[in-house]
Each structure stands twice: as C-alpha cells, then as structure tokens.
Amino acid sequence: MDNYQDKEHEQSANFEEMRDLAIKQLKSGKSLTGEGGVFAPLLKQFLDSALEAEMETHLQAEKKSNKKNKRNGKRKKMVKTSAGEIELITPQDRNNDFEPVIVPKRSTILADSLSPKILALYSKGMSLRDISEYIQEMYDSKVSAQTLSSIIDKVLPEVKAWQNRDLKPVYSIVWMDAIHFKVKGEDGRVTSRAVYNVLALDEEGKMDLIGMYISESEGAKFCLSVLTHLKNRGLNDILIACTDNLKGFSEAIQSIYPDTEIQKYIIHQIRNSIKYVASKDQKEFMKDLKLVYRATTSELTENELNNLKGKWGAKYPIVIESWERNWDELTNYFKYDSHIRKMIYTTNAVGRVSSPGP
C-alpha cells in the first residue's frame, strides 16, 4: 500500500511540475511541443510505450510461429526529436530479431514532423486504421492497428487518471471555450468535434488546465455534463465563469453553481454581431462598437451603447437587441480592477492552450 501511495505521490508531483512548466511556457509564448517544451516527457512516455507494445506484439507472433523467444533486458539510447533529445528505453529479445518500427534499430533521429503528429493524431479522434495508414504513407513505416491499440491501451489509464483527478474546492476564475476539429471516422465520413478546454485560476493566482472534453457539438446540454463532472471531482464553487453566449450556457452554469458570476466573452459577441452587418458598413460599425467595449467605466460603456443604438439600431436591430439582452453578463468585468478585466472578458488564456504558438 505504501509503495502504491509513493507512486501516486510521484505521479502527482510529476504532473504538478509539467503543469507549472506549461503555464510558464504559455505565458512566455514558447511552444509546448518544441525543444524543451513541456510535452517532451509525454512524447518519451508515448515512444517508450510504443516500443513495449511492439515487443509484446513481436513475442506473440513468435509464439504463434512456434519460435522460442522471450525478453532479454532493456537498452537505453538517445533519439533526437523536435522536442530535443529524448532517452528511450528499448526492450531486447533473446533471439535478437525484434525490429521496432516507430523507432527502428540504430535510428537516432525521429522525423521532426512525426513526433508532434503522433500525439496529435490520436487526440483529434483519428481511428487506429487511419493513423496506421498515415504513418505508412508519410514515413514508409507500417504500424499495425494491433500495435497502435496496444500503445494506446498503455497510455489511456494515465490519461483517464488525469481527466478524473481531484480538483480544488474553489477557483477564482474558470474559462470555458471550445475549439473545433474535423474528424474522419471508421466509416470514412468526416464529422465535426468540439473540444472544450477548461482553464482555471486558483485562489493563489496559479493557472491549471482542469479538463478537456470532446463533444459532437458545442451545446448547453454538454456544458451541463462538463460542469457536473467538475462538481463530482470536488470543485464546489467558482467566483467567475467566463464563456461564450450560446443559448442555455448561463442556465447550465447557474444550475450547478448558483452563486457564480458569468462573464461572456466579448470577442464572441463581436463576431456574432458583425455577421449581421453589411460589408460596406462593417468598418464604420466596428469603429463605433470599439467605443462600447473599450470604455473605462460601466457608465461610459452604457452611454456608448446608447449612441450605437441611436446610430445603427434602425438598420441592425438584431445586433443591438443581442447586446442589450446579454448586457449584464457582458459587463461583469467592470466590478474588478482594470489589470484583470481583459483576462476575464477575452479568450486569450484558453486560446493559448488550444493553439500554442511557435
């Protein structure tokens, strides 16, 4: 039991270190997947698991062919990747006929474009067959679906543990936003998937990516299931929840966290508004709209909204009505100091998690 607790503590400590490094790199604009990036250990873990899974598949094939063979220790080697040098643990077999595919014998360089793609292909929902075909086509290396399945089976328990880990009881700010992907299924059809990133700021001012959830669409029902899952993991209260203005989101949040203040993303409101404005008017309309959301006080921003309504209300009533309907949840940020307002009403923080820069 003590060994299990020590291992659990070690894994927790490793996660804390990776999380802190990720936040530091996000703030500095450094790529998470480049050299020295936080995902280098994750890549090593994936490749080590891949080699172990390939060895298991190899030994099973040997057994079916009535060949006597078994493991014969392990060997370390350094491999260069786009995330820097990684020390891999390569399993050995007694017959010395094990030929790994993903990291071949005597290979000391992993294709720069392969290392991040190995992680990205599965995370975007590609089938095992698609991943296998992709690797074979791009790198002339055949990896069976069985081997890929073995690799994923080794990685998934740790992913599940991260997805269901305990959360702090209170977070000051929680950002929820979705990024959309096109995914090709087993039947060859391409469908859309929404990945919800949930980023949180705790009471000590530390950021933490507390969840990633995949859905076929960005809807209030799924938002409710995400919030319920967060609640079950120990998150009892949120001071401010930042989200977009999809119908039903506010009701979903307040059904789980009734005392939470909701700040809707202004950038989403702007994008939704400009869709209804004729192209010939967009430049002038945006100039007037900036006076609304860049005002320094709640009184000034209300005055600018009235000016916007007086000038454009008759021509674009749907746009003005949308701002008025969502006004309270678009302007909660005025309750706070100016230096934290922008981080509340924009999606910059969660956006960097979704798309880390070069």
N, C-alpha and C positions, 0 to 999 in steps of 0.2 A: 504493500500500500504506500509506504514511504517513497519507494522508487517511482511509483506512478505519480505521486504528488510532486516529486522533484522534477520529473519530466514535464509535467503540466506547467509547473512554475517556469521552467526553462523556455518552453514554447511561448508562454505568455510574455516573458522578458524579451524574447526574440521579436515577437510581434510588436511590442512597445517600441523597440529600437527601430524597426522598419517603419512604423507609423511616424515616429518623430522625424526620421530622416526624410520620409516622403513629404511631410509638411514643410520642412526646411527647404527642400529642393523645389517644391511648388512655389513657395514664396520668392525664391531667388530666380525663378524662371528656368531652372535647369531641367533637362529631360530626365524622366524617371526610367527610361529604357536605354539611355546612352551609357557611356563609360562612367563607372562609379555610381550609376543610378540605383535607386532602392530596389528595383526588380531584378538586379543581378543575382541575389541569393535565391529568388524564386525560379529564375532560369536554371541555376545549378540544380535546384531540387527537382525540376522537371526532367532535366537531362539525366541525372542520377537514376530517377525513377524509370526513365525510358530504357536505360541500359539494363536495369534489373529486370524489367518486363521482357525485354528482348532475350535475356538469358533464360528466363523461365520458359518462354516460347520455344527457344532452341532446344532445351533439355527435354521438353515434352515431345518435340519432333524426333529427337534421338531415341527416346524410349519407344515410340511407335515403330521406329525402324529397327528395333531390337539391338540398338547400339548401347553399349555400356559407357555411361558418361556421367559426371557429376561436377559440382562446383569445386574450384580449387583456389580459393582465396580471392583477393582483390588487388588491383594495382591503381596507383594514382598517376594522373597525367594532367598537364596544363593545356587548356584549349583557349585560343583567342576568339573573342566574340565582340559584338558591337557594344556589349556591356562591360568590356575589359576582359582580363584573363580570369578564367574560372578553373578551379581544381576539380576534376571529375574523378569519381571512384568507379573504375571499370571492373566488373566481375570477370573472373577467369574460369575456364573449364579444364578438366583433366586431359581431354583429348586435344585441346588447343585448336579446335576447329570452329569456335564461336566467332562469327563475323558480324559485329554490330553494324546497323545500317545508319542510324541517325548520326552517330559519331564513329566513323569507321576506324579500324586499326591504323596506327601511325598517322592519323589525321590530327593536326594541331591547330587548325583554323576552322571555325564554324562560320559558314557564309553569313556576312553581316546582315543580309536581309532575311535570313532564316530564323535567327534567334528571337526577334520580337514577333514574327509571324507564328511561330509555334505556340506562343501564349495567346495571340490574338485570334487565331482561327477557331479554337475551341470556345473561347469566351464569347465569340459572336454567334455561337449556336450552330456552326457547321457540323454536318454529320461526319462520322468516322470515315465513311467511304469517300466523302468529298475531300477531307484532309489528306487521306492517303493518296488520292489521285493528284491533288495539288502538289504535294511533296515530290511525287514521282515525276510529274510534268516539269516542274521548275528546277529540280536538282538531280534528276536522273537517279533517284534513290527510292526503291519500293519499300513501303512500310505497310504491313498488313493491317486490316481493321482490327484483327485479334490483338496485335501488339499495341496499337493505339488504345484499344479498350483496356488492356492491362495497365498501360501508363496512366490513363485517366482514373482507373479504379484506385490506383495508389495515391493520386493527388487529391481526389474528391473528398476523402474523410477530413483532410486538413482544411479544405475549402468550406465544408459543412460546419466544422468547428468554429471557423471564423465567422460564418454567417449567423451562427446561433450563440455567440459568446455573450456573456453578461454585459449589460450597459450600466453606466452611472445613473442614479435615480433622477438627476436633474441636469438639463443642458440649457444654457442661456439662449442660444440661437440654433435652430435646425433649418438647414436649406434642403429643399426637395426639388429636384429638376430631372427631366428625362432627356436622354439622347437616343436618337432613333437609328436603327440599322436595318438593312435588307438582308434576309437570311434565306438560303436555299435549303429546303427540306429534303428528306429521304426520297420523296416522290418527284423531286426536281422542280417543284413550284417555289417561287420566291415570295416570301411574306415579310411583313414589317414587324419589328420587335422594338419595344421601348424599354430601355434600361434606366431604372430610377436610381440615381445616386443620392444618398442621404448623408450629408456632411453636417457635423455638429461642433459647436463651440462650447466647451465646458466652463464651469464657474471660475477656473484658474486661467482662462484665456487660451487653452490648448485646443487645437482643432483635431477632429477624428472622423474618418470615414466610417460611419457606423453601420452602413448597409448598402448593398446593391441588389436590386430586384428586377427580374425580367418579366415583361408582360407583352401580350399581343397588341395592346393599345394603351394610350395614356388616358385613364378614366378615373372617376371618383370612386368606383367600386374597388378598383385595385388599390387606390390610395388608402382606402379604409383597411384593406387587408395588410398593407405595409405598416400602418400605424398600430394595428392590433398586434402585429409581430414585435414591433419595437416595445410596446407596452409589456408583452409577455416576457421580454428579455430584461425587464427591470427599469425601463425608462418611465418614470412616474409623472414627470412634469416638464414642460417646455415653456420658456418665457416668451420667445418669439418664433413663430414658424413662417419661413419665407417660401413662397410657392407661386406658381402661375395662377391665372384666373380662369381655369377650366371650371365649368359648371359642376357644382357639388363638392369641390375640394374643401371649401371653408366649412361646410356642414360636416364633412367626414372628419376633419381635424378636430372640430369642437365637440363631436360626439365622443371622442376618445380623451381629448384634453380640453375640457370646457373653459379653463381659465387662461388658455393660451391666446396671445395677441397674434393676429395674422397680418403679415406684410406681403402683399402681392408684388411680383416683380414688375417694375415699371417698364423695363425693356420689352417684356411680353405684351404689355398693354399698348405700347407704342407700335409694335409690329402688327398687332391685331387692328389698330386704328388705321394705319397707313394703307392697309389693303383696300379700304373703302374710299380712299381719296384719289381722285383722278390724277394721272401722272403730271398734267400741266400745273396742278395746284400743290403738289407734294413739297416742293422746295419751300414755298412761302408758308404752307401749313406747318411744316416742321420747325421753321424759324419761330413761329408763334407758340408752338407746343413746347419748345425748349424753355420758354419763359415760365411755363407752368411747373414742370418737374425740376427745374433748376433754381426755383425761388428759395430764399434763405429762411423764410418763416411760413407757418401754416396760413397766416392772414394774407401774405403776399401771393401764395400759390392759389388760394381761393379767388383772389381778385383777378389773377391771370386766367384762371379757368372761366370766370365770367366774361372776360374780354374775348377769350377764344370762342365762347358760345355766341356772343354778340356778333362776331365777325363771320363765323363758319356754321353756326347752328342751323340756319335755314337750309344750307346746301348739304350739310353732312350731319343730320340729326342722329343717326345711328351711332356715329363716333362719339358725339358729345354725351348722348344718353349712357353709353358704356362707361365713360369716365365718371359721370355723376353716380351711376349705380355702384361702381367699385370704389368710390372716393375714400370712404373711411379706411378701407383695407389697403389703399394705395398710399396713404399719408400717415400711417402709424409711425414712420421713421422720424417725424418731427418731434416726437416725445424724447428723442435721445440726442446726445451731443453730436455735433457736426462731423467729428472724426470717425464715428461709427455708422453714420447714416448710409453712406454709399455701399458699405459692405452688407447692409441689411436689404436694400432695395434692388441690388443688381445680382446677376448670377455669376459674377466673376470667379468667386471662390470655388463653387461646384463645377464651373466650366473648366477650370484648370485640371480638376480631377478627371473629367471626361476626356479632355484633349490636351495632355501635357505638351508644352511647346518644345522646339528643337533645342 
